[in-house]
Amino acid sequence: MSIVWEHTENGNLYSVRQAGESVRLYTNRVFHSQWNPDRPMAGAVWDCLSLPVLYRPDNAASQGALLGVGGGAVLRQLHSLRQFGAFTGVELDEVHIDIAQDWFGVEPHHATLVHDDAVGWLWRYEGEPFDVLIDDLFGHDEYEPIRAQPLNREWVDRLAEVTSANGLLIVNCIDRTELQRARPHFRQAGFEYGTSFSQRQYDNCIGVFSRNELNPKDWLHALQSTELPSHAIRTAKSVIRRKLW
């Protein structure tokens, strides 16, 4: 793996590295994102954040938002899976936005990138509810990733308020224990269906919540109907999906 760009700002070390055709972002030694246009599904956490959109038909996802952009791999994956009328990515770190654009190829047709504190931005938000809302709010402490916004009842209620009646709420958790601890909040917020997505080599556990059924057969059919190459479809199928309730 080679370092192709490095920068220090406000005490943070940003490093863009290349491994084969894959571009990776590290901030303070924490692995934030990876993108390879020839392998849009990488068998990583980002797959688990993007693949749930296949639970909904293409025409059902008109507006989406990603809280926490990182390098932008999730935005690139989402664009390969569904065409949104509008998508917004909110990122606190302005250097991450520059990296997403300069190194990960995030362009305006993928998403509108907003430099802001995503938590404050969501509390101030007054627009139409989102058909897909992804909470990937992570920072780092002592070179370890940590959740930037706890999944308490107040925050979960706010996420529910801005998710449309037929929408999907996708939340990245540091591990299955964190997801299980927060599970009652999502049920009390009105999400009747819950599924987890995870990868064997990662501790992260992604919760997928909906007020409507999350049908595994519909998901598989939608996956097969994408324009993803066959190797990407095989990788996507390897994601571990479990019902939460």
Residue pairs with C-beta under 8 A, 6 or more apart in sequence:
1 17
1 18
1 19
1 24
2 17
2 18
2 19
3 15
3 16
3 17
4 16
4 17
4 18
4 23
4 103
5 14
5 15
5 16
5 103
6 13
6 14
6 15
6 16
7 13
7 14
7 95
8 14
9 95
12 27
12 28
12 93
12 95
13 27
13 28
13 29
14 25
14 26
14 27
14 95
14 96
14 99
15 25
15 26
15 27
16 23
16 24
16 25
16 26
16 99
16 103
17 23
17 24
17 26
18 24
20 36
21 36
21 37
21 38
21 39
22 34
22 35
22 36
22 39
22 42
23 34
23 35
23 36
23 71
23 103
23 104
24 31
24 33
24 34
24 71
25 31
25 32
25 33
25 34
25 70
25 71
25 96
25 99
25 103
25 104
26 32
27 93
27 96
27 140
28 140
28 143
29 143
30 140
30 143
30 144
30 145
32 70
32 71
32 96
33 46
33 70
33 71
33 72
33 73
33 74
33 104
34 42
34 44
34 46
34 71
34 73
35 42
35 71
35 72
35 73
35 76
35 104
35 105
36 42
37 76
37 105
39 231
39 232
39 235
40 76
40 77
40 80
40 228
40 232
41 47
41 51
41 77
41 228
41 232
41 233
41 235
41 236
42 73
42 235
43 199
43 201
43 235
43 238
44 199
44 202
45 172
45 199
45 202
45 204
45 206
46 73
46 74
46 77
47 77
47 197
47 199
47 235
47 236
47 239
48 172
48 197
48 198
48 199
48 204
48 206
48 239
49 74
49 77
49 134
49 136
49 170
49 172
49 197
49 206
50 74
50 77
50 78
50 81
51 77
51 81
51 197
51 219
51 223
51 236
51 239
52 168
52 170
52 195
52 197
52 206
52 208
52 219
53 61
53 64
53 78
53 81
53 82
53 132
53 168
54 81
54 82
54 218
54 219
54 222
54 223
54 226
55 168
55 208
55 210
55 214
55 215
55 218
55 219
55 222
56 82
56 131
56 132
56 166
56 168
57 222
58 82
58 83
60 131
60 166
61 82
61 83
61 84
61 131
61 132
62 84
62 85
62 86
62 131
63 84
63 85
63 86
63 87
63 128
63 129
63 130
63 131
63 132
64 78
64 84
64 86
64 87
64 88
64 130
64 131
64 132
64 133
64 134
65 87
65 88
65 89
65 90
65 130
65 132
65 133
65 134
66 74
66 75
66 78
66 87
66 88
66 89
66 90
66 111
66 134
66 136
67 90
67 118
67 119
67 121
67 122
67 133
67 134
67 135
67 136
67 137
68 90
68 91
68 92
68 118
68 135
68 136
68 137
68 138
68 148
69 75
69 89
69 90
69 91
69 96
69 97
69 100
69 106
69 111
69 113
70 91
70 96
70 100
70 136
71 96
71 99
71 100
71 103
71 104
72 89
72 99
72 100
72 101
72 104
72 105
72 106
72 110
72 111
73 104
74 134
74 136
75 87
75 89
75 100
75 106
75 110
75 111
76 104
76 105
76 106
76 110
78 84
78 87
78 110
78 132
79 109
79 110
80 226
80 227
80 228
81 226
81 228
82 132
84 131
84 132
86 112
87 110
87 111
87 112
88 111
88 112
88 113
88 114
89 100
89 106
89 111
89 112
89 113
89 114
90 114
90 116
90 118
90 121
90 122
91 97
91 100
91 113
91 114
91 115
91 116
91 118
92 115
92 116
92 117
92 118
92 148
94 115
97 113
97 115
100 106
100 113
101 107
101 113
106 113
114 121
118 137
118 149
119 137
119 148
119 149
119 155
122 158
122 159
122 162
123 158
125 162
128 164
129 161
129 162
129 163
129 164
129 165
129 167
130 162
130 163
130 164
130 167
131 164
131 166
131 167
131 168
132 167
132 168
132 170
133 159
133 162
133 163
133 167
133 168
133 169
133 170
134 170
134 171
134 172
135 149
135 159
135 169
135 170
135 171
135 172
136 172
137 147
137 148
137 149
137 172
138 145
138 146
138 147
138 148
138 172
138 174
139 145
139 146
139 147
139 148
140 146
145 174
146 174
147 173
147 174
147 178
149 155
151 171
151 173
151 178
151 181
151 182
151 185
152 185
153 185
153 188
156 182
156 185
156 186
156 189
157 185
157 189
159 169
159 171
159 189
160 169
160 186
160 189
160 190
160 191
163 169
165 211
166 211
166 212
167 210
167 211
168 208
168 209
168 210
169 186
169 191
169 207
169 208
169 209
169 210
170 206
170 207
170 208
170 209
171 179
171 182
171 206
171 207
171 209
172 204
172 206
173 179
173 182
173 204
173 205
173 206
173 207
174 203
174 204
175 203
175 204
175 205
176 196
176 198
176 203
176 205
178 205
179 196
179 205
179 207
179 244
182 207
183 194
183 207
183 244
183 245
186 194
186 207
186 209
187 194
187 245
190 211
191 209
191 210
191 211
192 210
192 211
192 212
193 209
193 210
193 211
193 212
193 213
193 214
193 245
194 207
194 208
194 209
194 210
194 214
194 243
194 244
194 245
195 207
195 208
195 214
195 241
195 242
195 243
195 244
196 205
196 206
196 207
196 208
196 240
196 241
196 242
196 244
197 205
197 206
197 208
197 239
197 240
197 241
198 204
198 205
198 206
198 239
198 240
198 242
199 238
199 239
199 240
200 240
207 244
208 214
216 241
219 241
220 237
223 233
223 236
223 237
224 233
226 233
228 236
